[in-house]
């Protein structure tokens, strides 16, 4: 189900794209609002969201979030939303222009890292990412294992 504990800043985490941090180098982060329908926000509050295959693209001066899956709302009627429809992101013009300039650089993409509620509004944290190669992923796993072993060693000393 949905994690109910709010973070320090009043944000309630709905979905976290942990796979993106493994597959990509996250170079920068941007917060954006989402244009949603009534059944979509209700499904989000229930935690029926998946960010795994989602990405953002700048088209015709707008930033769109594509392939984010929001499951159907159980109590919706025949006007329930389409699960993977493109959703418009709410950003300032300068931010959109900067994202467009960044995305045009080779091998760079916009990936949603987190979806959360902030003061009742759905927000998505976009990562400005560069793809990792297989050897980079192996290094990341090895570094994480080293850090875990180091933390275990420090915890054992404290006893």
Buried (B, 14 or more C-beta within 10 A) or exposed (E): EBEEEEEEEEBBBBBBBEEBBEBBBBEEEBBBBBEBBEBBBBBBBBBBBBBEEBBBBBEEEBBBBBBBBBBBBEEBEEEBBEBBBBBBBBBEEEBBEBBBEBBEEEEBBBBBBBBBBBEEEBBBBBBBBBEBEEEBEEEBEEEEEEEEEEEEEEEEEEE
